Amino acid sequence: MTLLELIKAALKEDMPHGDLTTESLALKPRHGRAKLIAKQDLKLSGTAAFEQTVHALEPNAKLKWHFEEGDSVIKGQILCTLQGDLIQILKAERVALNFLMHLTGIATLTSQFVAKVAPTKTKILDTRKTLPGYRELEKRAVVHGGGQNHRLNLSSAILIKDNHIAVMGGIAKAVERTRSHTDAAIEVEARTIEDVKECVQQKVQRILLDNMNNELLRKCLEVIPDHLQTEASGNMSLERVASVAELGVDFISVGALTHSAPSADISLMFDWENP
């Protein structure tokens, strides 16, 4: 689904038969100004989605962004100024803000995780735990927050997880079968130190250390050669992530970046008095 298709679907969802309230007021076009204001400190993301939503209902609207995606914004600062028919912009307001607030929320949360691991070599990754249809937007928001993208989809990389291992009867069999069909790099999920040792023996490119406490992570890292990449995942919080990074993992993947990020607090303020 393209961004434009997503926007059209969102507007149709919000106005299946028009904006009953605004249209019942029988308002004529009202040309004027509006501004987007940050109500909290944030990392900006989602400007294209916001702008294209406004233009879907008010093609002549002019938007001037005062920050770029990925920029840090302080509470109270103006993100964007708008000019155009405020009646049409009013109809687009909720859907446009839904995109902007959701994506900025992801970028903002990501930036907080990134800041926690900044003193280490560890990089923060996202996961595939995204809203259907929003994956590309949400993963771009992670990048705007300073994180990195894990695989975009099931077609882009190999990750042998617990169910693949179970259906094949073990890590070795799963890796051997995979290598018989592709030369692509292989990542394997490990849940015990025995799993880790088997992954090392199979010479996979990356080991996913899943749902391990810090003590088990430390023991597993001791048996993994330096040339193999390591990724920790599961139960990662802002309170814990620094202690995991200090153990020396290459990556930490955090599903919460996309599935649990709170929406950023942003308001669209209309100037009805000064056309």
C-alpha atoms as one frame of an Amber mdcrd trajectory, in Angstrom:
protein
   0.000   0.000   0.000   1.402   3.390  -0.980   1.282   6.385   1.342  -1.380
   8.034  -0.820  -3.525   4.888  -0.723  -3.142   4.747   3.047  -4.138   8.396
   3.383  -7.181   7.951   1.167  -8.277   4.933   3.209  -7.803   6.858   6.459
  -9.826   9.826   5.208 -12.556   7.487   3.970 -12.621   5.837   7.382 -12.956
   9.218   9.106 -15.430  10.713   6.619 -17.379   7.906   4.928 -20.164  10.379
   4.146 -18.432  13.708   4.672 -17.871  15.785   7.824 -21.419  16.043   9.170
 -20.610  18.695  11.783 -18.597  21.070   9.611 -20.883  20.705   6.611 -24.011
  21.250   8.740 -22.587  24.644   9.711 -22.681  25.546   5.989 -19.397  27.434
   6.269 -17.927  29.154   3.256 -14.205  28.799   2.493 -12.187  30.623   5.153
  -8.636  31.360   4.082  -6.228  31.820   6.950  -3.311  30.437   8.939  -2.690
  27.589  11.321   0.359  26.258  13.126   1.576  22.973  14.519   2.934  23.247
  18.035   4.984  20.680  19.958   3.435  20.112  23.387   6.449  18.065  24.518
  10.106  17.533  23.654  10.213  15.211  20.657  11.952  13.796  17.583  10.078
  14.716  14.434   8.803  12.128  11.947   5.822  11.784   9.617   5.903  15.165
   7.891   5.135  13.746   4.446   2.087  11.880   5.736   0.805  15.003   7.490
   1.386  17.240   4.481  -0.139  14.867   1.935  -3.210  14.388   4.130  -3.765
  18.142   4.232  -3.244  18.423   0.475  -5.729  15.610  -0.149  -8.508  17.954
   1.046  -6.895  21.347   0.452  -4.599  21.073  -2.594  -3.742  24.783  -2.456
  -2.535  24.737   1.137   0.984  25.999   1.721   3.004  24.385   4.490   6.339
  25.633   5.818   8.211  23.209   8.033  10.583  24.749  10.560  12.267  21.432
  11.353  13.340  18.383   9.362  12.523  14.772  10.181  14.956  13.486  12.764
  15.393  16.917  14.340  14.990  17.407  18.060  12.176  19.784  18.955  11.613
  21.480  22.320   8.202  21.784  23.931   6.447  24.935  22.735   8.258  25.267
  19.430   6.315  25.658  16.175   6.832  22.682  13.887   5.019  23.983  10.837
   2.928  26.919   9.656   0.023  26.399   7.241  -1.930  28.689   4.956  -5.077
  27.816   3.025  -8.781  27.143   3.399  -9.038  26.455   7.111 -12.389  24.703
   6.666 -10.801  21.968   4.558  -7.735  21.813   6.787 -10.096  21.359   9.739
 -11.580  18.289   8.035  -8.105  16.843   7.517  -6.862  17.728  11.003  -7.484
  14.488  12.890  -6.192  12.094  10.258  -3.148  14.272   9.546  -2.336  14.538
  13.255  -2.853  10.804  13.765  -0.062  10.118  11.281   2.250  12.790  12.650
   1.729  12.052  16.338   2.084   8.284  15.915   5.248   8.449  13.822   6.825
  11.191  15.910   6.056   9.110  18.989   8.025   6.214  17.516  10.969   8.451
  16.640  10.896  10.005  20.098  10.866   6.673  21.949  13.603   5.338  19.675
  15.783   8.349  20.454  15.418   7.610  24.161  16.622   4.030  23.687  19.481
   5.214  21.485  20.571   7.722  24.127  20.698   4.965  26.757  23.185   2.873
  24.744  25.184   5.781  23.312  28.315   5.110  25.416  28.562   1.574  23.961
  28.978   0.001  20.522  25.430  -1.392  20.603  22.899  -0.343  17.956  19.147
  -0.248  18.527  17.002  -2.204  16.041  13.276  -2.333  15.374  11.251  -5.495
  14.663   8.351  -6.558  12.434   5.859  -5.763  15.213   4.265  -2.966  13.219
   0.716  -1.914  12.364  -0.476  -3.551   9.123   0.085  -1.130   6.259   2.267
   1.187   8.339   5.534  -0.772   8.348   7.519   1.419   5.968   6.405   4.599
   7.752   7.097   3.167  11.195  10.509   1.815  10.273  11.426   5.173   8.745
  10.390   6.788  12.037  12.796   4.464  13.866  15.613   5.745  11.647  14.550
   9.342  12.353  14.957   8.500  16.036  18.515   7.275  15.496  17.771   3.561
  15.414  18.417   1.030  12.668  16.041  -1.222  10.776  16.035  -4.983  11.194
  14.657  -6.871   8.191  11.820  -5.036   6.471   9.799  -8.187   5.820  10.016
 -11.963   5.518  11.400 -11.617   1.999  14.409  -9.494   2.928  16.483 -11.662
   5.300  16.713 -15.086   6.951  15.949 -15.465  10.632  15.498 -19.038  11.850
  13.255 -18.856  14.917  11.924 -21.332  17.454   9.106 -22.692  15.292  11.436
 -23.218  12.318  13.816 -25.080  14.631  10.996 -27.167  16.082   9.560 -28.194
  12.720  13.018 -29.176  11.469  14.012 -31.038  14.627  16.922 -28.848  15.680
  19.168 -25.906  14.848  21.696 -27.899  12.829  19.039 -29.418  10.580  17.362
 -26.047  10.058  20.642 -24.345   9.144  21.755 -27.169   6.843  18.419 -27.202
   5.003  18.498 -23.415   4.625  22.043 -23.450   3.257  21.041 -26.043   0.695
  18.660 -23.474  -0.825  20.418 -20.132  -0.405  23.766 -18.425   0.159  22.176
 -15.602   2.143  23.403 -14.715   5.622  21.663 -16.641   8.390  20.548 -15.436
  11.798  19.338 -17.989  14.333  17.346 -17.506  17.507  18.934 -19.061  20.602
  17.264 -19.426  23.990  19.848 -21.421  25.932  23.624 -21.564  26.090  23.409
 -24.976  24.392  21.567 -23.315  21.486  24.308 -20.705  21.308  27.067 -23.305
  21.164  25.245 -25.082  18.340  24.887 -21.805  16.433  28.623 -21.182  16.830
  29.348 -24.685  15.563  27.139 -24.059  12.544  29.000 -20.781  11.862  25.879
 -18.696  11.395  26.375 -14.997  10.767  24.308 -13.659  13.683  22.910 -15.144
  16.883  19.700 -13.763  18.363  19.869 -14.120  22.142  16.191 -14.267  22.980
  14.543 -13.545  26.324  17.693 -14.066  28.382  18.517 -12.392  31.679  21.750
 -10.453  31.914  23.684 -13.249  33.597  22.793 -15.739  30.869  23.576 -13.152
  28.212  27.026 -12.655  29.731  27.736 -16.399  29.742  26.568 -16.764  26.141
  28.707 -13.871  24.930  31.756 -15.543  26.442  31.401 -18.516  24.070  30.594
 -16.524  20.917  33.602 -15.600  18.740  34.084 -11.890  18.086  33.503 -12.247
  14.336  29.909 -13.431  14.857  27.275 -10.743  15.312  25.117 -10.822  18.413
  21.625  -9.467  18.982  19.718  -9.400  22.254  15.936  -9.287  22.274  13.015
  -9.689  24.654  11.838  -7.662  27.649  13.910  -4.632  26.701  12.971  -1.469
  28.554  14.529   1.968  28.963  15.501   0.927  32.483  17.294  -2.242  31.364
  18.701  -1.552  27.915  21.915   0.174  29.050  22.929  -2.787  31.237  22.444
  -5.148  28.281  24.449  -2.936  25.952  27.300  -2.807  28.463  27.641  -6.596
  28.130  28.923  -6.040  24.587  26.146  -7.171  22.242  26.223  -5.694  18.744
  22.481  -5.077  18.511  19.424  -4.867  20.725  16.059  -5.281  19.012  13.105
  -3.594  20.675   9.557  -4.424  19.593   8.203  -1.649  21.811   9.602   0.996
  19.446   6.713   0.371  17.077   4.074  -1.528  19.037   4.093   0.499  22.247
   5.381   3.993  21.510   3.027   6.634  22.944   1.792   9.217  20.463   3.640
  12.508  20.641   1.671  15.470  21.966   1.218  17.871  19.043  -1.552  20.441
  18.491  -2.805  22.164  15.351  -3.884  25.676  16.277  -6.140  27.648  13.899
  -6.087  31.442  13.612  -9.742  32.197  12.809  -9.441  35.899  13.538  -6.777
  36.914  11.023  -7.484  35.806   7.444
